[in-house]
Amino acid sequence: MQYRPLGRTDISVSAICLGTMTFGEQNTAAQAAEQLDRAVAAGINFIDTAEMYPVPPKAETMGRTEDYIGRWLAARGGRDKLVIASKVAGPGDWLPYIRGGTNRLDRPNIAQALEDSLRRLGTDYLDLYQLHWPDRQTNFFGKLGYEHPAEDTSVPLLETLEVLGDLVQSGKVRHVGLSNETPWGTMRFLELAEQHGLPRMVSIQNPYNLLNRSFEIGLAEVAIREQCGLLAYSPMAFGALSGKYLDGKRPPDGRLTLFSRFSRYSNEQAVAATAEYVAIAHRHGLDPAQMALAFVTSRPFVTSNIIGATTMAQLEQNLGSMDLRLSDEVLADIEAVHTRQPNPSP
């Protein structure tokens, strides 16, 4: 396993992070524990979760993922050898059950969210606490274009950062990070931290895969120059890049089969591009899923690649991507497809 620095901190995280958003929906507590055991045995020390998990989010399951991880930690121990990250939910009328639908990135909400996450996880600190999405209206969760709101009532970034600073001072959070953020938002947080002596964002968790390389356009340079690396989520585009959904196939246990909300990688252009990427893998004797993951992990702006699996077979396949080095010929073929069909899915 490779290990990489988390921002400018003294923490090293595995180049593959175990994503957990299926725990409590597609995976039972026992299956979650089995995945966690195997991941740690493979050298993974980085586990990512969120207060709103599992996904798709529902009132009756909210927090279940953290609870499953907490049970595993209590049974296995070794908390000090792990880097555990969670997230506080931003605003959204689609989550009326989170703190009565009043969730904002302000002091009462962030403080309460953290306490609840710590309780469920059975730990007294988080290594990384992330803002799951911005408080302001901007382009995230499948929206590429930015439309400026007529009225901006969002919580000021400085106010949010001051709250996070107090949590770091308290010892309940070691470091802070962003998620689903834009170049402007990332740079403003970094600037405010420098101006006011507040915690510096150490990472940004955004989508990144062969079908969505929009991170490269504005954020890749920020990630490298500011040492605020990408924690890449959806590296397999909800499993689409394995090729299992091509030709209209819908495996009964597939995420795109079970949950229609994950349809952003199913448009005509995305399907066509997926078919080309799968063909590249087959032409070079590679597993399509491992090729897709190896591409993400190899990017210089990526700190860690967040894998997710619903079966142990999928997890083993994902772990195998760590040993794969893509040749110049494979990379050239990938770039040719990307040039013809750039970012078909937001």
C-alpha positions in Angstrom: 0.0 0.0 0.0 1.2 3.5 -0.8 0.9 6.3 1.8 0.6 10.0 1.1 0.7 13.1 3.3 -2.7 14.6 4.2 -2.2 18.2 3.2 0.5 19.9 5.2 -0.1 17.7 8.3 2.0 15.0 9.8 -0.6 12.4 8.9 0.0 9.8 6.2 -3.0 8.2 4.6 -3.3 5.2 2.4 -3.6 6.0 -1.3 -6.8 4.0 -1.2 -9.5 5.0 1.3 -12.4 2.8 2.3 -15.7 4.6 1.5 -18.6 3.4 3.6 -21.8 5.0 2.3 -23.3 1.5 1.5 -23.0 0.4 5.2 -26.5 0.3 6.6 -28.3 0.2 3.2 -26.7 -2.3 0.9 -24.4 -3.8 3.6 -25.3 -5.2 7.0 -23.3 -4.6 10.1 -21.6 -8.0 9.7 -20.7 -7.3 6.1 -19.4 -3.8 7.0 -17.1 -5.4 9.7 -15.8 -7.9 7.2 -15.0 -5.1 4.7 -13.3 -3.1 7.4 -11.2 -6.1 8.5 -10.1 -6.8 5.0 -9.3 -3.2 4.2 -7.1 -2.8 7.3 -5.4 -6.1 6.6 -4.5 -4.8 3.1 -2.9 -1.7 4.6 -5.7 0.8 4.4 -5.6 3.2 7.3 -8.1 5.7 6.0 -11.9 5.4 6.5 -14.4 7.9 5.2 -18.0 8.4 6.4 -20.6 11.1 7.0 -23.4 11.9 9.4 -26.1 11.5 6.6 -24.9 8.0 5.5 -25.9 5.5 4.2 -26.9 6.7 0.8 -29.5 7.2 -0.6 -30.2 9.3 2.5 -33.3 8.5 4.5 -34.6 9.6 7.9 -34.8 6.0 9.2 -31.2 5.1 8.3 -29.3 8.4 8.9 -26.3 7.8 11.1 -26.4 4.0 10.7 -23.1 3.9 8.8 -21.2 5.7 11.6 -22.9 3.4 14.1 -21.7 0.3 12.2 -18.1 1.7 12.2 -18.4 2.5 15.9 -19.4 -1.1 16.6 -16.5 -2.4 14.7 -14.1 -0.1 16.4 -15.3 -1.1 19.8 -14.9 -4.8 18.9 -11.5 -4.5 17.1 -9.7 -1.6 18.8 -6.8 0.1 17.1 -8.4 3.5 16.9 -5.0 5.3 17.1 -3.8 3.4 14.0 -6.6 4.7 11.8 -7.5 8.0 10.2 -11.2 8.4 10.5 -13.0 11.1 8.5 -16.6 12.2 8.7 -18.7 15.1 7.4 -21.3 17.6 8.5 -24.3 18.0 6.2 -24.9 21.4 4.6 -28.3 22.9 4.0 -31.0 21.3 1.9 -34.8 21.0 2.0 -34.3 17.4 0.8 -33.0 16.5 4.3 -35.9 17.8 6.6 -35.0 15.2 9.2 -31.5 16.5 9.9 -31.7 18.8 12.9 -35.3 19.6 12.0 -34.4 20.8 8.5 -32.5 23.8 9.9 -29.0 22.4 9.1 -26.6 25.1 8.1 -22.8 25.4 8.4 -23.1 27.5 11.5 -22.0 27.0 15.1 -25.1 25.2 16.5 -25.4 22.8 13.6 -21.7 21.9 13.3 -21.2 21.5 17.0 -24.3 19.2 17.3 -23.4 17.2 14.2 -19.9 16.6 15.5 -21.1 15.4 18.9 -23.6 13.1 17.3 -20.9 11.6 15.0 -18.5 11.1 17.8 -21.1 9.3 19.9 -22.1 7.0 17.0 -18.5 6.3 16.2 -17.6 5.7 19.8 -14.5 8.0 19.6 -13.6 11.3 21.3 -12.0 12.8 18.2 -12.0 12.8 14.4 -8.8 12.9 12.4 -10.6 14.8 9.5 -13.9 16.7 9.7 -15.3 17.8 6.4 -18.0 20.2 5.2 -20.1 17.8 3.1 -21.2 20.6 0.7 -21.2 24.4 0.7 -23.7 26.4 2.6 -24.1 28.7 -0.3 -25.8 28.0 -3.7 -23.2 26.8 -6.1 -22.5 24.0 -8.6 -22.1 20.6 -6.9 -23.8 17.2 -7.0 -24.0 16.9 -10.7 -24.4 20.6 -11.6 -21.5 21.9 -13.7 -22.6 25.5 -14.5 -22.7 28.2 -11.8 -25.7 30.5 -11.6 -25.4 33.3 -9.1 -28.3 33.6 -6.7 -30.3 36.8 -6.6 -30.0 36.9 -2.9 -27.2 35.2 -0.9 -28.2 34.3 2.6 -25.5 31.7 3.2 -23.4 31.5 6.4 -20.2 33.4 5.8 -17.2 31.2 5.2 -15.3 33.0 8.0 -18.0 32.1 10.5 -17.9 28.5 9.5 -14.1 28.4 9.7 -14.1 30.0 13.2 -16.4 27.2 14.4 -14.1 24.6 13.0 -11.2 26.4 14.6 -12.8 26.1 18.0 -13.4 22.3 17.4 -9.7 21.9 16.6 -8.7 23.8 19.7 -11.0 21.6 21.8 -9.1 18.4 20.5 -12.3 16.9 19.1 -11.1 17.5 15.5 -7.5 17.2 14.4 -7.9 18.6 10.8 -10.6 20.0 8.6 -11.4 19.6 4.9 -13.9 20.4 2.2 -16.2 18.4 0.0 -18.1 19.2 -3.2 -16.3 22.6 -3.2 -15.4 24.9 -6.1 -12.0 26.6 -6.8 -13.3 29.9 -5.5 -14.6 28.4 -2.2 -11.4 26.4 -1.7 -9.1 29.4 -2.2 -11.3 31.6 0.0 -11.1 29.1 2.9 -7.3 28.9 2.5 -7.0 32.7 2.4 -9.2 33.2 5.5 -7.2 30.6 7.4 -4.0 32.5 6.7 -5.5 35.9 7.4 -7.1 34.9 10.7 -4.8 32.2 12.1 -7.5 29.5 11.7 -7.2 25.8 10.6 -6.1 25.3 7.0 -8.2 23.0 4.9 -6.1 19.9 4.2 -8.2 18.2 1.6 -11.1 18.4 -0.8 -13.4 15.5 -1.5 -15.0 15.8 -4.9 -16.1 13.4 -7.6 -13.4 12.3 -10.0 -13.4 9.5 -12.6 -12.9 8.8 -16.3 -16.4 10.2 -17.0 -16.0 13.3 -14.9 -12.6 14.9 -14.9 -13.9 18.4 -14.2 -11.7 18.6 -11.1 -8.7 19.0 -13.5 -10.1 22.3 -15.0 -9.8 24.5 -11.9 -9.0 22.6 -8.8 -6.1 20.4 -9.8 -3.7 23.3 -9.7 -5.1 24.4 -6.4 -4.7 20.9 -5.0 -1.1 20.7 -6.0 0.2 24.2 -5.3 -1.8 24.6 -2.0 -1.2 21.0 -0.8 -5.0 20.5 -0.5 -5.2 17.2 -2.2 -8.2 15.5 -3.7 -10.0 12.7 -1.9 -11.6 11.3 -5.0 -15.1 9.9 -4.6 -17.1 8.0 -7.2 -13.9 6.8 -8.9 -16.0 4.0 -10.6 -18.9 6.3 -11.5 -21.3 4.3 -9.3 -19.9 1.1 -10.8 -20.6 2.1 -14.4 -16.9 1.9 -15.4 -16.8 -1.8 -14.7 -18.9 -2.2 -17.8 -21.6 -4.1 -16.0 -24.4 -1.8 -17.1 -23.5 -1.8 -20.8 -25.9 -3.0 -23.5 -28.8 -2.2 -21.2 -27.9 -4.6 -18.5 -29.2 -4.0 -15.0 -27.8 -6.5 -12.5 -30.3 -6.9 -9.7 -27.9 -5.8 -6.9 -26.3 -2.9 -8.9 -26.6 0.6 -7.5 -27.9 2.0 -10.7 -30.6 -0.7 -10.8 -31.6 -0.2 -7.2 -31.5 3.6 -7.0 -32.7 5.7 -9.9 -31.2 8.8 -8.3 -27.8 7.7 -9.4 -28.5 8.2 -13.1 -26.0 10.9 -13.9 -23.6 8.3 -15.5 -26.4 6.8 -17.7 -26.9 9.4 -20.3 -26.1 8.6 -24.0 -22.7 10.3 -24.1 -21.6 8.7 -20.8 -22.6 5.2 -21.9 -20.8 5.6 -25.2 -17.6 6.8 -23.4 -17.9 4.0 -20.9 -18.0 1.5 -23.7 -14.8 3.0 -25.2 -13.0 2.9 -21.8 -14.1 -0.8 -21.3 -12.8 -1.6 -24.8 -9.5 0.0 -24.0 -9.1 -2.2 -20.9 -10.0 -5.4 -22.8 -7.6 -4.5 -25.6 -4.7 -4.2 -23.2 -5.7 -7.2 -21.1 -6.8 -5.2 -18.1 -9.8 -5.4 -15.9 -12.0 -2.3 -16.7 -12.7 -1.6 -13.0 -9.1 -1.8 -12.0 -8.0 0.4 -14.9 -10.5 3.1 -13.9 -9.3 3.0 -10.3 -5.6 2.9 -11.2 -6.1 6.0 -13.4 -7.6 8.0 -10.5 -5.0 6.8 -7.9 -2.1 7.8 -10.3 -3.1 11.4 -10.7 -0.6 13.8 -9.0 -3.3 15.9 -7.3 -5.0 12.9 -5.7 -4.2 12.3 -2.0 -6.5 9.2 -1.7 -8.9 7.3 -3.9 -12.2 6.5 -2.1 -13.3 3.0 -3.1 -16.7 1.5 -2.2 -17.9 -2.0 -2.6 -21.0 -4.0 -1.7 -19.4 -7.4 -1.9 -16.1 -8.8 -0.8 -15.4 -9.9 -4.4 -15.7 -6.2 -5.5 -13.5 -5.1 -2.6 -10.8 -7.6 -3.6 -11.0 -6.4 -7.2 -10.7 -2.8 -6.0 -7.7 -3.5 -3.8 -6.0 -5.2 -6.8 -5.9 -1.8 -8.6 -3.1 -0.7 -6.3 -0.7 -3.1 -8.1 -1.6 -1.8 -11.5 0.6 0.7 -13.3 -1.0 2.0 -16.5 1.3 2.0 -19.5 1.9 5.1 -21.7 -0.1 3.3 -24.4 -3.1 2.8 -22.1 -2.9 6.5 -20.9 -2.8 7.7 -24.5 -5.9 5.7 -25.4 -7.7 7.1 -22.4 -6.7 10.6 -23.4 -8.0 10.1 -26.9 -11.4 9.1 -25.6 -11.4 12.0 -23.2 -10.5 14.4 -26.0 -13.5 13.2 -28.1 -15.9 13.0 -25.2 -14.8 15.2 -22.3 -16.7 14.9 -19.1 -19.9 13.4 -20.4 -21.3 13.3 -16.8 -21.2 16.1 -14.2 
